[in-house]
Amino acid sequence: PGILSSKLSYFFQYCQLEKTFIRQHYLSLFCTVLRDSLLKFKFIELEEQASSLQLLFCPTTELLPFIPPKNYRDVSIDLLCSPIDCVLSPNLDKVDLKKSFSTLLDATSNMTPTMLALTMHVLADCVHITGVHPSML
């Protein structure tokens, strides 16, 4: 998990630009990448979370091949095996997160039932991790 987190903004752009049935696949991929990116915040100090959250939605780097760090396997196992709980500081500005949640929710009417179920399951994890109250969406 988290391999594509530095490219999250590109996936969000693809979700907004795509108008065909392939959009549901971009949305599902974006949602999964978003969840995995948010899970990485367990390992980030609270003081650094604000800058890290802004970098998630800022396309500052060009698309380059990914070379995993040496300890990637250990970290990814820790992410997958640990329980999902709220990891973000409640004081963070979550405007970009809410915008991405809204985009995902708005697109659900054009999804197949299977893709809708998958996306909503992952989106529920994202909402739980961020601590955003569902009524704020």
C-alpha positions in Angstrom: 0.0 0.0 0.0 1.1 3.5 -0.7 3.2 2.9 -3.8 1.1 5.3 -5.8 0.5 7.9 -3.1 2.8 10.5 -4.7 0.6 10.3 -7.9 -2.7 10.8 -6.1 -3.3 14.2 -7.8 -2.9 12.6 -11.2 -5.5 10.0 -10.5 -7.9 12.7 -9.3 -7.3 14.6 -12.5 -8.0 11.5 -14.5 -11.3 11.0 -12.6 -12.4 14.5 -13.5 -11.4 14.3 -17.1 -12.6 10.9 -18.1 -16.2 10.8 -19.4 -16.6 7.2 -20.5 -17.4 4.0 -18.6 -13.7 3.7 -17.7 -14.2 6.6 -15.3 -15.6 4.1 -12.7 -12.3 2.2 -12.7 -10.3 5.5 -12.3 -12.6 6.4 -9.4 -12.1 3.0 -7.7 -8.3 3.2 -8.2 -8.2 6.8 -6.9 -10.2 5.7 -3.8 -7.9 2.8 -3.1 -4.8 5.0 -3.5 -6.3 7.6 -1.3 -7.0 5.1 1.5 -3.5 3.6 1.3 -2.0 7.1 1.3 -4.0 8.0 4.4 -2.9 4.9 6.1 0.7 6.0 5.7 -0.1 9.0 8.1 0.2 6.5 11.0 3.9 6.9 10.6 4.0 10.7 10.2 4.3 12.9 13.2 1.2 15.2 13.9 3.3 18.3 13.3 4.2 17.1 9.8 0.7 15.9 8.8 -0.5 19.3 7.4 2.3 19.6 4.9 2.1 15.9 3.9 -1.6 16.2 3.3 -1.1 19.2 1.0 1.5 17.3 -0.9 -1.0 14.5 -1.6 -3.1 16.7 -3.8 -0.4 18.9 -5.3 1.0 17.6 -8.7 4.6 18.7 -8.1 6.5 15.8 -9.6 6.4 14.4 -13.0 5.5 10.8 -13.5 8.6 8.6 -13.0 9.1 4.9 -12.5 8.7 3.8 -8.9 11.6 2.3 -7.0 10.4 0.9 -3.6 12.5 1.6 -0.5 14.4 -1.2 1.0 12.1 -1.6 4.0 8.9 -1.3 1.9 7.8 -4.9 2.5 7.9 -4.5 6.3 6.1 -1.2 6.2 3.4 -2.5 3.8 2.8 -5.5 6.0 2.4 -3.2 9.1 -0.1 -1.1 7.2 -2.1 -4.1 6.0 -2.2 -5.9 9.4 -2.9 -2.9 11.7 -6.5 -2.0 12.5 -7.9 1.0 10.7 -8.5 3.9 13.0 -8.5 7.7 12.8 -4.9 8.8 12.2 -5.3 12.4 11.2 -5.1 15.3 13.6 -8.5 16.9 14.0 -7.0 20.3 13.5 -6.0 19.7 9.9 -7.6 21.5 7.0 -9.4 18.7 5.1 -10.9 20.7 2.2 -9.1 18.7 -0.5 -10.2 15.5 1.2 -13.8 16.6 1.3 -13.6 17.6 -2.3 -12.3 14.2 -3.3 -15.0 12.5 -1.2 -17.6 14.6 -2.9 -16.3 13.8 -6.4 -16.5 10.1 -5.5 -20.0 10.3 -4.1 -21.2 12.3 -7.1 -20.0 9.7 -9.5 -21.7 6.8 -7.9 -24.8 7.1 -10.1 -22.8 6.0 -13.1 -21.2 2.9 -11.6 -22.0 -0.7 -11.9 -23.3 -2.4 -8.7 -20.0 -4.3 -8.2 -17.8 -1.2 -8.7 -20.2 0.9 -6.5 -19.9 -1.7 -3.6 -16.1 -1.8 -3.9 -15.7 2.0 -4.0 -18.1 2.6 -1.2 -16.4 0.1 1.0 -13.0 1.8 0.5 -14.5 5.2 0.8 -16.0 4.3 4.2 -12.5 3.4 5.3 -11.2 6.7 4.1 -13.9 8.6 6.0 -13.1 6.6 9.1 -9.3 7.2 8.8 -9.7 11.0 8.3 -12.2 11.5 11.1 -14.5 13.5 8.9 -18.1 13.2 10.1 -20.2 11.7 7.3 -22.7 14.5 7.6 -19.9 16.9 6.5 -19.7 15.3 3.1 
